[in-house]
Amino acid sequence: MILKRRLAVASIIIATVLLLQTIRLAHAGDETDPSQHFVDVFKRIFNTIDVLFAIFEDSMIRFSRAAYSIMVMAGFMMWASNFDKRLGRDLIFGSLMLAFTVECIVPLFV
């Protein structure tokens, strides 16, 4: 019984070694080593992350532009119609600050 187990384990080990030798010989013509494949995978991952950050950044700038445009229009309507002059003035001032930040400060860090 013990001899059969040892014989089975030995045959599995021999088969594995032969299979690995065959695979290694099949890839002997390749000039790339496994570490280069590892580096390529990480390059693709980092490129994907860069693309996602670029999409996120572009989306945030577009959203901010839409927000300050709506804010200035709503503020001007409130101020001009005497509905709420103070809120209208604050909306206009806030939209100007947001526009300055998005259009002048953010491009310095991008």
C-alpha positions as CSV (number, residue, x, y, z in Angstrom):
1,M,0.0,0.0,0.0
2,I,2.7,2.5,1.0
3,L,4.8,1.4,-2.0
4,K,1.9,2.1,-4.4
5,R,1.5,5.6,-2.9
6,R,5.2,6.3,-3.3
7,L,5.1,5.0,-6.8
8,A,2.1,7.2,-7.6
9,V,3.8,10.3,-6.1
10,A,7.0,9.5,-7.9
11,S,5.2,9.1,-11.3
12,I,3.3,12.4,-10.8
13,I,6.6,14.2,-10.0
14,I,8.3,12.7,-13.1
15,A,5.4,13.6,-15.3
16,T,5.4,17.2,-14.0
17,V,9.1,17.6,-14.5
18,L,8.8,16.2,-18.1
19,L,5.9,18.5,-18.8
20,L,7.8,21.5,-17.4
21,Q,10.9,20.6,-19.5
22,T,8.7,20.4,-22.6
23,I,7.1,23.8,-21.9
24,R,10.5,25.4,-21.2
25,L,11.9,24.0,-24.5
26,A,8.9,25.2,-26.4
27,H,9.4,28.7,-25.1
28,A,13.2,28.6,-25.6
29,G,12.9,30.5,-28.8
30,D,11.2,33.4,-27.1
31,E,13.5,36.3,-26.2
32,T,11.2,37.6,-23.5
33,D,11.7,36.4,-19.9
34,P,9.0,36.1,-17.3
35,S,10.1,39.3,-15.6
36,Q,9.5,41.2,-18.8
37,H,5.9,39.8,-19.0
38,F,5.4,40.9,-15.4
39,V,6.6,44.4,-16.3
40,D,4.3,44.5,-19.3
41,V,1.3,43.5,-17.2
42,F,2.0,46.3,-14.8
43,K,2.5,48.8,-17.6
44,R,-0.9,47.9,-18.9
45,I,-2.5,48.3,-15.5
46,F,-0.9,51.7,-14.9
47,N,-1.9,52.9,-18.4
48,T,-5.5,51.9,-17.6
49,I,-5.3,53.8,-14.4
50,D,-3.9,56.9,-16.2
51,V,-6.8,56.7,-18.7
52,L,-9.4,56.4,-15.9
53,F,-7.9,59.4,-14.1
54,A,-7.9,61.4,-17.3
55,I,-11.6,60.6,-17.9
56,F,-12.4,61.5,-14.3
57,E,-10.5,64.8,-14.6
58,D,-12.2,65.7,-17.8
59,S,-15.6,64.8,-16.4
60,M,-15.1,66.9,-13.3
61,I,-14.0,69.9,-15.4
62,R,-17.1,69.6,-17.6
63,F,-19.4,69.2,-14.6
64,S,-17.8,72.3,-12.9
65,R,-18.3,74.3,-16.1
66,A,-22.0,73.3,-16.2
67,A,-22.4,74.1,-12.5
68,Y,-20.9,77.6,-12.7
69,S,-22.9,78.4,-15.8
70,I,-26.2,77.4,-14.2
71,M,-25.2,79.2,-11.0
72,V,-24.4,82.5,-12.7
73,M,-27.7,82.4,-14.7
74,A,-29.8,81.6,-11.7
75,G,-28.0,84.2,-9.6
76,F,-28.4,86.9,-12.3
77,M,-32.2,86.1,-12.6
78,M,-32.6,86.3,-8.8
79,W,-30.7,89.5,-8.6
80,A,-32.3,91.2,-11.6
81,S,-35.8,90.2,-10.7
82,N,-35.4,91.4,-7.1
83,F,-36.5,87.9,-5.9
84,D,-33.6,87.6,-3.6
85,K,-30.8,90.1,-4.3
86,R,-28.4,88.7,-1.7
87,L,-28.7,85.1,-2.8
88,G,-28.4,86.2,-6.4
89,R,-25.2,88.1,-5.6
90,D,-23.8,85.2,-3.6
91,L,-24.5,82.8,-6.5
92,I,-22.8,85.1,-9.0
93,F,-19.8,85.5,-6.7
94,G,-19.6,81.7,-6.0
95,S,-19.8,81.0,-9.7
96,L,-17.0,83.4,-10.5
97,M,-14.9,81.8,-7.8
98,L,-15.6,78.3,-9.2
99,A,-14.9,79.5,-12.8
100,F,-11.6,81.1,-11.7
101,T,-10.6,77.9,-9.9
102,V,-11.6,75.6,-12.8
103,E,-10.2,77.7,-15.6
104,C,-7.1,79.2,-14.0
105,I,-5.9,77.1,-11.1
106,V,-6.7,73.5,-12.2
107,P,-4.7,73.7,-15.4
108,L,-1.6,74.6,-13.4
109,F,-1.8,71.1,-11.7
110,V,-2.8,69.1,-14.7
